[in-house]
Amino acid sequence: MNNEKHYNFSPAAGLISSQQRPNWVVDNLIEKGEQWIINGSPKTGKSMLATQLGLAVASGSVFLNWEIKRPALVLYMDFEVNDRLFWQRYYTMSAQTNLGDAKNIKTFLRCGDYKSTDVLDPMASQAIIDIVNDIQPDLIIWDVLARMHNAEENNNGEMGQVMRALTIPSYERGVARLLRYDRHP
């Protein structure tokens, strides 16, 4: 049996893969299709960091000294912050980073329609998939993971199902994903 014919285990396959051009969302940091997690204690600025990343990607500017060569479409799925506070932060951050007229950034979209959901529920999951398919973002920011499921967070099997469910709406298009997670002691 020729394993190279059925599997990509060979060094030759690795060489071909290593020579492919990456499709960066944030140059030399976040590639399309990757999943990143911002993790930390509650009230430590994780949502603000995620919003700043979203603004930088949407405007094609710089995020923490990482260059973004072209603007990309960002979908911020906000399950936590109310409209007033979110947009107040958005405009404050855009002013502090000299992005210009932030209301004209057409590549930053926020969905604050849900305060919680369960991505393991087929109907709830389909509603999220429909939003993602309609918008077709390059980066999805899920804020906050704890309000997106009813699974036991200390159960690896259940959380594995949650993580796979969050991959489904973006896998085929290679959408980059950023999850905000609150670590509790």
Secondary structure, DSSP 8 states (H G I E B T S, - for coil): --HHHH-S-SHHHHHHHHTS---EEETTTEETT-EEEEEESTTSSHHHHHHHHHHHHHHT-EETTEE--S---EEEEESSS-HHHHHHHHHHHHHHTT-S-GGG-TTEEEE-S-S---TTSHHHHHHHHHHHHHH--SEEEEE-GGGG--S-TT-HHHHHHHHHHHHHHHHTTT-EEEEEEE---
